Amino acid sequence: MTAPVSPAGAKATPVAAAFLVTALGAVTGCRTEQTLVTPDPHLNRMVEQEKVLPYGEEPLLPHDMSLQKPPAGTARTDTALGDPLVQSGAASGHEADRIPLRVDRAMVLEGRRSFDTYCAPCHGVLGDGDSVVAEKMVHRKPPSLHEPRIVAEPPGRVFRTIRAGYGLMPSYARSLSPSQAWGVVAYVRALQIARSVPVAQLPPEMRAELAREAP
């Protein structure tokens, strides 16, 4: 068998000949139509999936509507309207004048954790409106929770603000359960009391500690 001849007329080495054979095989083995094959539809199911959209038509449901009335006797899970803890603080025309739960140390500590997570970024750790986020809000800053008008609000009003939002503040109904929201109310009240309580009304051990820290 004669070795392949290069364009210049020289005989190719065995290594070069093997490389040329391999390259020719790769070129002849390529098929243009393989690059245009439709992807497996199963790989695309996350992009194009069968689903019913809100306000859409669905012939399999009553009235050909995708949105249906909740079954009788059920409550909406997004706002828990049937929860008495919600009704006591967020019902229309009524704002609770007291927290409808037993307020103890565990509840206040849980409220502090929730407050530090969801409220402190804007209202500040002490609730005084001093935070990095507040500094960046030029048009309307988060108010201090120690303002007299906020201190005078009943607990139900604070609860309703947490659940429904107010102004630029979003609703936290999906992030905090009713009992957790009441925990935040309890902690806000603790912050307000801590800011305004007279020293004479503090327990003796706290008064002694303040006396030791006084300049």
C-alpha positions as CSV (number, residue, x, y, z in Angstrom):
1,M,0.0,0.0,0.0
2,T,1.4,3.4,-1.0
3,A,1.6,6.1,1.7
4,P,-0.5,9.2,1.2
5,V,1.2,12.0,-0.7
6,S,1.2,15.6,0.5
7,P,0.2,18.5,-1.8
8,A,3.9,19.3,-2.2
9,G,4.5,15.8,-3.5
10,A,6.4,14.5,-0.4
11,K,5.3,11.3,1.3
12,A,3.6,11.7,4.6
13,T,4.9,10.0,7.7
14,P,2.9,7.2,9.3
15,V,1.9,9.5,12.1
16,A,0.7,12.1,9.8
17,A,-1.2,9.5,7.7
18,A,-2.9,8.2,10.8
19,F,-3.9,11.8,11.8
20,L,-5.3,12.5,8.3
21,V,-7.4,9.3,8.3
22,T,-8.8,10.1,11.7
23,A,-9.7,13.7,10.7
24,L,-11.3,12.5,7.5
25,G,-13.4,10.0,9.5
26,A,-14.5,12.7,11.9
27,V,-15.5,15.1,9.1
28,T,-17.4,12.4,7.2
29,G,-19.1,11.3,10.4
30,C,-20.6,14.7,11.1
31,R,-24.2,15.1,10.1
32,T,-25.7,18.6,9.9
33,E,-29.2,17.4,10.8
34,Q,-28.0,16.2,14.2
35,T,-27.5,19.7,15.3
36,L,-31.1,20.6,14.5
37,V,-32.8,17.8,16.4
38,T,-35.7,18.9,18.6
39,P,-34.8,18.6,22.3
40,D,-36.5,16.0,24.3
41,P,-39.8,17.6,25.5
42,H,-39.3,16.0,28.9
43,L,-36.2,18.2,29.4
44,N,-38.3,21.4,28.8
45,R,-41.1,20.6,31.1
46,M,-40.0,23.1,33.7
47,V,-40.3,25.9,31.2
48,E,-43.5,24.8,29.5
49,Q,-45.7,23.0,32.0
50,E,-49.4,22.4,32.0
51,K,-51.1,24.6,34.7
52,V,-54.2,26.6,35.4
53,L,-53.6,30.3,35.7
54,P,-55.7,32.7,37.9
55,Y,-58.6,34.3,36.1
56,G,-58.2,31.8,33.2
57,E,-60.7,29.4,31.7
58,E,-60.9,25.8,32.7
59,P,-63.7,23.7,31.1
60,L,-63.3,21.0,33.7
61,L,-64.3,23.3,36.6
62,P,-67.7,24.8,37.3
63,H,-68.6,27.8,35.2
64,D,-65.5,27.1,33.1
65,M,-63.5,29.3,35.6
66,S,-60.1,28.5,37.2
67,L,-61.0,30.5,40.3
68,Q,-63.5,28.9,42.5
69,K,-65.2,29.8,45.8
70,P,-63.7,28.2,48.9
71,P,-65.7,25.2,50.2
72,A,-68.2,26.0,52.8
73,G,-66.8,26.1,56.4
74,T,-63.2,26.8,55.4
75,A,-61.1,29.8,56.1
76,R,-58.5,31.5,53.9
77,T,-55.1,30.3,54.8
78,D,-53.4,33.5,53.7
79,T,-55.0,35.7,56.3
80,A,-56.5,33.1,58.7
81,L,-59.6,35.2,59.0
82,G,-61.2,32.5,61.2
83,D,-58.4,32.7,63.7
84,P,-59.7,34.4,66.9
85,L,-56.2,35.9,67.4
86,V,-56.6,37.7,64.1
87,Q,-60.2,38.7,64.7
88,S,-59.3,40.3,68.0
89,G,-56.7,42.6,66.5
90,A,-57.6,43.0,62.9
91,A,-61.3,42.8,62.5
92,S,-63.0,45.6,60.7
93,G,-63.9,48.4,63.1
94,H,-62.3,46.8,66.1
95,E,-58.8,47.1,67.6
96,A,-58.0,45.1,70.7
97,D,-57.0,47.2,73.7
98,R,-55.0,44.3,75.1
99,I,-52.9,41.4,73.9
100,P,-55.2,38.4,73.7
101,L,-52.5,36.0,74.9
102,R,-50.6,35.4,78.2
103,V,-47.6,37.6,78.0
104,D,-44.6,36.0,79.6
105,R,-40.8,36.1,79.1
106,A,-40.8,33.4,76.5
107,M,-43.3,35.3,74.4
108,V,-41.4,38.6,74.6
109,L,-38.1,36.8,73.7
110,E,-39.8,35.2,70.7
111,G,-41.2,38.6,69.8
112,R,-37.7,40.1,70.0
113,R,-36.3,37.5,67.6
114,S,-39.1,38.3,65.1
115,F,-38.7,42.0,65.6
116,D,-34.9,41.8,65.0
117,T,-35.5,39.8,61.8
118,Y,-38.4,41.7,60.2
119,C,-38.7,45.1,61.9
120,A,-35.2,46.2,63.1
121,P,-33.8,46.6,59.6
122,C,-36.0,49.7,59.1
123,H,-37.2,50.7,62.6
124,G,-33.8,50.1,64.3
125,V,-32.9,47.6,67.0
126,L,-34.2,49.9,69.7
127,G,-37.3,50.8,67.6
128,D,-36.1,54.4,67.4
129,G,-36.0,54.6,63.6
130,D,-32.2,54.7,63.6
131,S,-31.0,52.1,61.0
132,V,-28.9,51.9,57.8
133,V,-32.1,51.3,55.8
134,A,-33.7,54.4,57.3
135,E,-30.7,56.5,56.4
136,K,-31.2,55.5,52.7
137,M,-34.9,56.3,52.6
138,V,-34.9,60.0,51.6
139,H,-38.6,60.7,50.9
140,R,-40.2,59.0,54.0
141,K,-38.2,57.4,56.8
142,P,-39.6,54.7,59.1
143,P,-41.0,56.4,62.2
144,S,-39.7,55.9,65.7
145,L,-41.9,53.5,67.6
146,H,-41.4,55.7,70.6
147,E,-43.4,58.6,69.1
148,P,-46.3,59.6,71.4
149,R,-48.9,58.9,68.7
150,I,-47.6,55.3,68.3
151,V,-47.2,54.7,72.0
152,A,-50.8,55.7,72.4
153,E,-52.1,53.3,69.8
154,P,-53.9,50.2,71.2
155,P,-52.1,46.8,70.7
156,G,-54.7,45.8,68.1
157,R,-53.6,48.7,65.9
158,V,-50.0,47.6,66.0
159,F,-51.0,44.1,65.3
160,R,-53.1,45.1,62.3
161,T,-50.2,47.2,61.0
162,I,-48.0,44.1,61.1
163,R,-50.6,41.9,59.4
164,A,-51.8,44.4,56.8
165,G,-48.8,46.7,56.3
166,Y,-48.9,50.5,56.3
167,G,-47.5,53.0,53.8
168,L,-44.2,51.6,52.5
169,M,-44.2,48.8,55.1
170,P,-45.4,45.5,53.6
171,S,-47.6,43.0,55.2
172,Y,-45.9,40.3,57.3
173,A,-49.0,38.1,57.4
174,R,-47.2,35.3,55.5
175,S,-44.0,35.6,57.5
176,L,-45.4,35.8,61.0
177,S,-48.2,33.7,62.4
178,P,-50.9,35.5,64.5
179,S,-49.2,34.4,67.8
180,Q,-45.8,35.5,66.5
181,A,-47.3,38.9,65.4
182,W,-48.7,39.3,68.9
183,G,-45.2,38.5,70.2
184,V,-43.8,41.4,68.2
185,V,-46.5,43.7,69.7
186,A,-45.5,42.6,73.2
187,Y,-41.8,43.3,72.5
188,V,-42.6,46.7,71.0
189,R,-44.5,47.5,74.2
190,A,-41.5,46.4,76.2
191,L,-39.2,48.7,74.2
192,Q,-41.6,51.6,74.7
193,I,-41.9,50.9,78.4
194,A,-38.1,50.6,78.7
195,R,-37.7,54.0,77.1
196,S,-40.2,55.9,79.3
197,V,-40.5,54.1,82.7
198,P,-39.4,56.3,85.6
199,V,-36.3,55.1,87.5
200,A,-38.3,55.1,90.7
201,Q,-40.6,52.5,89.3
202,L,-37.8,50.0,88.5
203,P,-37.1,47.0,90.7
204,P,-34.5,47.7,93.5
205,E,-31.8,45.5,91.8
206,M,-32.2,47.5,88.5
207,R,-32.0,50.8,90.4
208,A,-28.9,49.6,92.1
209,E,-27.3,48.6,88.8
210,L,-28.1,52.0,87.3
211,A,-26.6,53.7,90.3
212,R,-23.3,51.8,89.9
213,E,-23.2,52.7,86.2
214,A,-24.0,56.4,86.8
215,P,-21.0,58.7,86.2
